[in-house]
Amino acid sequence: MEVYEIKNAVESIKLPEEAKRRILEASLACAADKGREEKPRTKRTNLRRTVIAAIAAVMLLSVTAYAASGEMGSWNAKETGRKFRELPTAEYCLSELGYVPLMTESFENGYSFTDGGIEEKSFTDKSGGVIEEYRSLSLNYEKEGDRLSLDVDKFHTALDMSGDKSRVIGGVEVIYDSYVNKVVPLGYELTAEDKAARDSGELVFSYGSEYPEIVHVQSVFWDMDGIKYFMTQLDGALTEEELFTMAGELIARG
């Protein structure tokens, strides 16, 4: 990631100036460290390192998440303030998004809608130029304190939609992926073990916690009629099979 991208992203976060300064210092230090060691990357943006990381970062830290490779420089998300506690209507979705996505009040396993909102997202290239801007729908579900997020995006920027496993449900390929995220305090210096785990893909790092914390991220995602759906849990109770089943429930509504 380029220095100007880090500075622009940090400036877009709504935080006190002192907090922005600390985040910027930690991010620049981390980027410099990684830049000295990273290997050549492929040109196509990898979904596992961007989309899943982006969702996890927003849920955990409410910060901007970045693409890690390819011609795209960053993937930015920010809240619009348009939030709701009732599932949005088709008319509302049309006015805000320009399309009506698949939605549900609840899933058969007991997870029910709690709240949601509209986000503004954009892809920028490595020079800071805007590649694409669009609005996204974010819905949250919960069952006995266990939370699940459903993010709906419609964009044209190419992403490598790959993961650990996949299966076809109702004629749609649904991909399952999981990884381990290590959230560390600002100023945390990666150990030799951390760097090895990061470079091998065993761990993905995020900054902003009070102390080092390991979080298991798992998600299912699919593309249906040009609309991309990302269903994600952090340290959740759902199994891989349950996530596939819930995806199937939504797809059946199409």
Secondary structure, 3 states (H helix, E strand, C coil): CCHHHHHHHHHHCCCCHHHHHHHHHHHHHHHHHHHHHCCCCCCCCEHHHHHHHHHHHHHHHCCCCCCCCCCEEEEEEEEEEEEECCCCCHHHHHHHCCCCCCCCCECCCCCEEEEEEEEEEEEEECCCCEEEEEEEEEEEEEECCEEEEEEEECCCCCCECCCCEEEEECCEEEEEEEEEEEEECCCCCCCHHHHHHHHHCCEEEEECCCCCEEEEEEEEEEEECCEEEEEEEECCCCCHHHHHHHHHHHHCCC
